[in-house]
Amino acid sequence: MKRFILSTCCAAIFAVGFLASPNSATASGHQPRCDPPRYEWVLNYESRREAYRTRETRCDECGRRYTVEVTQYRTVRVPVWQYVRVR
């Protein structure tokens, strides 16, 4: 008797799982459409800090001139190609 009840419960669980599977047809009678993702190359711009060196003329406390090499920074927009997903 135990074996009969156990096999009946297993059969019922299997049937419910099979009928309610996510791959079953929808109410309209056809499968849902799943397109593969599409990728494209896109040109974006990034801002980067770039170092450059200049020479400056300065004066000391006695009024004598001297030159100094100074590192300065500027922001540059750089084009970057990226491979992105498109809907």
C-alpha positions in Angstrom: 0.0 0.0 0.0 2.9 2.4 0.9 4.5 1.7 -2.5 1.3 2.5 -4.3 0.8 5.8 -2.5 4.4 6.8 -3.1 4.3 6.0 -6.8 1.0 7.8 -7.2 2.4 11.0 -5.5 5.6 10.8 -7.6 3.5 10.5 -10.8 1.4 13.5 -9.8 4.4 15.6 -9.0 6.0 14.7 -12.3 2.8 15.5 -14.3 2.4 18.9 -12.6 6.0 19.7 -13.2 5.8 18.7 -16.8 2.7 20.7 -17.5 3.9 23.8 -15.8 7.4 23.9 -17.3 8.6 27.3 -18.6 9.2 25.9 -22.1 5.5 25.0 -22.6 3.5 27.0 -25.2 1.9 30.2 -24.2 -1.8 30.9 -24.1 -1.7 32.3 -27.7 -0.5 28.9 -29.0 3.1 29.8 -30.1 6.5 29.9 -28.4 7.8 33.2 -27.1 10.4 34.8 -29.3 14.0 35.0 -28.0 16.3 37.0 -30.2 20.0 36.6 -29.6 21.7 39.8 -28.2 23.2 42.1 -30.8 26.5 44.0 -30.5 27.8 47.0 -32.3 31.0 49.2 -32.3 30.3 52.6 -30.8 32.6 55.6 -30.8 32.7 57.3 -27.3 34.9 60.0 -25.9 36.8 59.8 -22.6 38.5 62.6 -20.7 42.1 61.9 -19.7 44.7 63.9 -17.9 47.9 64.3 -19.8 51.1 65.6 -18.4 53.4 68.0 -20.2 56.5 70.0 -19.3 57.1 73.7 -19.7 60.0 76.0 -18.8 59.3 79.0 -16.6 61.5 82.0 -15.7 61.3 82.9 -12.0 63.1 85.3 -9.8 64.7 84.6 -6.5 64.6 86.9 -3.5 67.7 88.9 -4.7 66.0 89.6 -8.1 68.2 87.1 -10.2 66.4 85.2 -12.9 66.5 81.4 -13.3 64.6 78.9 -15.4 62.6 76.0 -14.0 61.1 73.0 -15.7 57.5 72.6 -14.5 55.1 69.6 -15.0 51.6 70.7 -15.8 48.5 68.8 -16.6 45.7 69.3 -19.2 42.5 67.4 -19.8 42.2 65.9 -23.3 39.1 64.2 -24.9 40.2 61.0 -26.5 38.0 58.9 -28.9 37.6 55.3 -27.8 35.9 52.5 -29.8 33.8 50.2 -27.6 31.9 47.0 -28.5 28.5 47.4 -26.7 25.3 45.3 -26.5 22.4 46.9 -28.4 18.8 45.9 -27.5 
